[in-house]
Amino acid sequence: MLLWINGPFGGGKTQTAHEIRRRLPGSVICDPEHAGFGLRRMLPAELRGDFQDLTSWREGVVEVLDLALTKHDGVVIAPMTVTNSDYFAETVGRLRELGHDVRHFTLLAERETVLKRLRERGFGHLAQFVAGKNSGLRRESWAVQQLDHCLERLSEPEFAEHLWTDHSTVPKTADRIAVLAGLKLRPNNEGALRTRLRQAGVGIRHIRFD
């Protein structure tokens, strides 16, 4: 089974994916963004755009996820924002055509909720303390520019199943996905402090500088 977790940038996809992997034995995360940034770095700076526009990214994601789903004995988790209908068909749709059990979920939240999360992710709290409350948003300027488009497109029926997360914690969102996918996660016995520290670590590891 593939769990494709969609949503706006800063919407909680990566944190939710890591929460599921932590509590679902045998599961793995295969992040399509890694392939995208690799392809982007191969290009001269003036040619670097949205890596999803590259046919090689879309075909490569399908090839790699098809291999993982075929050879790995466990659930595969792919946290990735896709808002283009054609690209969605060429990735999620194509994997379904290949016979894979793909469960697609879109994490949604109100605009202000996502902006708050963008301020806080990675080094966000420290940056706010040093440089002011909007410093995190300056660092996430590209994500902020894409936010309204993402929220509008991803609310369309084709990107269901929709999960609103404004009033949900990451562990609870993971629980909801597991129930809808027919999976059983290990109990979440982690304390609040340990959860915050672990999630901060995930955020720091996924900071992009290019």
Secondary structure, 3 states (H helix, E strand, C coil): CEEEEECCCCCCHHHHHHHHHHHCCCCEECCHHHHHHHHHHHCCHHHCCCHHHCHHHHHHHHHHHHHHHHHCCCCEEEECCCCCHHHHHHHHHHHHHCCCCEEEEEEECCHHHHHHHHHHCCCHHHHHHHHCCCHHHHHCHHHHHHHHHHHHHHCCHHHCCEEECCCCCHHHHHHHHHHHHCCCCCCCCCCHHHHHHHHHHHHHHCCCCC
